[in-house]
Amino acid sequence: MGESSSSSSSPPTTAKADRDRGPRLGPLDGLGGALSKSPTHARQVDWWFASTAIPLLAATIGPLANVLSIAALVVPWRANYDPRYPGQDMYSIGFSDPRWCVSLNAISLFCGLGGNIFLLFNFTRRVRYIIALPMTIILWYSATFILIAITISMNRYVPPAPITQVYSQGFWHAIIAACLYLLSSMLLMINMVGYMLGHYTRHFDLTDEQRNLILQTMMFFVWLAGGGGIFARVCGWTYTDALYFCDVTVLTVGFGDFTGNNNVARGLVFPYAVGGIIFLGLMVSSIANFAGELGRDKVIRNHVERKRVQTITRSETASMELEKRQSQEQRKIAENDANPHSLPDRFEPRERRITFDVDSGPGAKHDKPVRVGSMRNGFKAFRRSRARQRAPRLVHLREEKDRFTAMREIQYSTSRFKRYYALTMSVIAFGLLWCVGAAVFWQAERSQQGLTYFEALYFCYVSLLTIGYGDFAPKSNVGKPFFIVWSLIAVPTMTILVSDMGQTVIASYKRATSDFADFTVLPKAGIWRAYLNKHPRLLKWLQSKADQQRARREEKRRMQEGFPTGPEDEDIDRPPPTLEQLAADKDDDEHEMARKLALAIRRTANDLKTDVRRRYTYEEWVEYTRLIRFSRMTPEELEEDEEEEGLVEWDWIGADSPMMAAQTECEWVLDRLCESLDRYMRRQVPEHVKTRRKSIRAEKSLDLRRKDSLGA
């Protein structure tokens, strides 16, 4: 943001903006979030992705790689084609691998599981960060290189025969697992570099939501892998086919190419599907919150800070221009007063020169030279002096309201940006998964079922929406392992997209439907109004029906709420005062302010009950600020403080603005009002009661010390 020079005569808004330009915003939710109060915190927020997001991604990818490693170990990597179905992968029969392949595969699985365990110990702080993280990276790199070495060696020394044999699903599970191990290790290397550069501490500060994500991810993949083993034993399938069946079942796709072939398997589907769907829903919910937090901490924060800086810069520029104009006008006035017009030949009373003391009045210094000017200039100067005496409070309120309005616009702009940014990211992720997944399935299934790219797009779309007609399903040994990984990423992404659409597109559709109903169905504001006006009997009948329904609803509401208690509604629901009233009103006595404080607490408590989040107007904020401040000082001190500092003690666009707090406006105001009430009540306690309480506390403390000394 551009720096601007400010002199001692700078207006208050400029000085306040200069004070508030230092701090930067922290992660926001709309505009409710923590603010970065120091450069160290700002660096931690900038490296939030490396410090928190990367370990969470690794904790999500690692268990999936372990499941694929298990499939690669228990299933042979080569298979013979069935002579009855030559070239068809789904009918191929596996045969045993060399012992060195199985042994190295087991070592790779052991390294993968060990890396995941060390990462879990790192999260729970059972093992020091400087030990656990390098161990995780080393073990996952070892698993990656072992799997790559096995695949290269098998392809070089004992490859399947070109026509009669083929690589099985276990081989492709090993390749995908190696890729996932490598990706996780590289991500954790970035985290290690950030720690070595000093951008964050040596331990992970996880929220409850992030801890739940780690736990739910591990539980889901344990459920998936365990279900694969059970159904493989019960149905007589290979472990890879059973794992594919469990994935299709839990994701509710249900192609129908694999189904339970006996009553035991069908009975196991009942609890397994329900449990898997519950785990999946919990995991998707945590991933959605994590993705929202990821965008909020980086993109939304930068957007809000950029808008706030632009607003402050415009405010400074406007203040400097206004100050320049005022100084020019003052110089013109001084020149006119110093060079009075000469008396014209023809006498004009309005041009008659008189002696006018502009600075006279209570408390004025009379040793100043008397200004001499025309009558017109004298009255103009008199009006200006009178305005200077009574206008500052109102002018200050209007200036503060302009800044309040600017901050409110930033809130609305950020709220819109947040919704549509999340929708845009979800649409882009959906498009990439759809098109890239279709390209992979097109290449994998082209030799098995002659799949075209358009048919692959259709298959991916049906799978993303979990429709699962069953006319297309993966049949190749490459397609099934890839579908397991792709679907576990794509289906949650589709769920997040639907959620984001609910806040944007669907909400707009609901508003459009309501507007359409207003103009067509509802006669009050629709095109049928003219028709009803021509038929007054029908209009009267409809109005009577509407009044009866409204009366029944009101009676039902009163019965549900019970008999009203507390202040009258007109005291609670009265409209807020105007700026002119706020500027003209003097502070009431303490008892009247206490009564207003109780009513304000009642109003804000009612605002918290509403479904729609309440946002207060500037006039309401000024009134609440008075009630918050009055209990901290005497009425005379409060009036003096308002004359010097204004009615509001923060800058609306600054980092200390309550509109930037993590709480909602109702919660923030209610907390401050309750604090003010507590201060007022403590101030009402008589002095002798305070003295007596202090003596009682001192006696209790002395007794406790005596008992401790006797016990020792």
Order of alpha helices (4+ residues) and beta strands (2+ residues): alpha-alpha-alpha-beta-beta-alpha-alpha-beta-alpha-alpha-alpha-alpha-alpha-beta-beta-alpha-alpha-alpha-alpha-alpha-alpha-alpha-alpha-alpha-alpha-alpha-alpha-alpha-alpha
